[in-house]
Amino acid sequence: MTESDAGDSAPGRVESEILAYLRMRPSAVDTARGVREWWLARLQPRPVAGEVESALERLARAGLVRCRTNPDGTVLWFAAPPGAGEA
């Protein structure tokens, strides 16, 4: 593994931190930028915006988070209701 490959583990790390944040604050709602700045503040190095957006999209496909788009186009992310990700 090269140093450039080290980012390969970042998605799992980002997803885990998002889920940990939501376990502690189940009513949290924020934009992808806010998720990066506040929910992932403990991660060093801080993930880039694209990593955060990709992680949120993967979690949404898994049914663990949801998003809604406000009339102004702002996309907000939040925890899916309990049991929503179960088959």
N, C-alpha and C positions, 0 to 999 in steps of 0.2 A: 504494500500500500504506500503510495506517495503522499506527500503533504497535500497535494491538490485533491486526493481522494478522501482526505479526512472529513470533508464536508458531507460525505455519504451518510455518516451517522447523525448528522444534524436534524434531518426530518423527524426521526424517532424521538430525539431529544426535545425538539420543539413541540411535537404533539403531546409528549408526556407532561411537559411543563404546562401547556394549555389546560390539559385535563386536571392536573393537580390544582391549578388556580381555580378552576370551576368547581372542584370538590369543596374547596374552602369558601368560595363565594358563588354559590349556585345561581344567584340572581344577576350576576355580572353581565353587562352588555357593552360592547365597544366595537369600534371600527378596526380593521386590520392594523392600521397605524397605532391605535390605542392598545391593541393586544401586544404589539411589539414593544411599545414604550412602557406599559404598565404591567401587563400580565407576565411578560418575559423579562422583566427588569433584572432578575437574578442571573440570567444566562450570560456567560462570558465565554467567547466573544458573543456579542448580541447578534442574533440572526438578521440577515438582510430581509427587506420587505417581501421579496419573492418567495423566500423560504417560509415566511409566516403565512402568506396567502395560500401557498401550496399545502401547508399543513392543515390550515382551516378547511380547505376544500376536501382533503382526504378524510378528515374527521366528519365532515358533513356527509360524505358518501357512506361512511360507516354508521351514520345515524346518531353520532355522539354530540354534534353541535348543529345548530341551524343558523340561518341568516335571513334577514329581511331587508328589503330595499325601501328606504323612505322616499316620499315624493320628490325630494331634491336629488335623489340618486345615491345618497349615502347608504352604504351597506353596513349593517350592524350584525355582529356575531354574538351568539349566546348558547348556553347549554340546552341540549335537547331535553324534553321531559324524561324522567326516569322510565326505563324500559323501552324507549323509542328505538334504540339500536339493536334490540333483540329480534331474532327471526321468529 
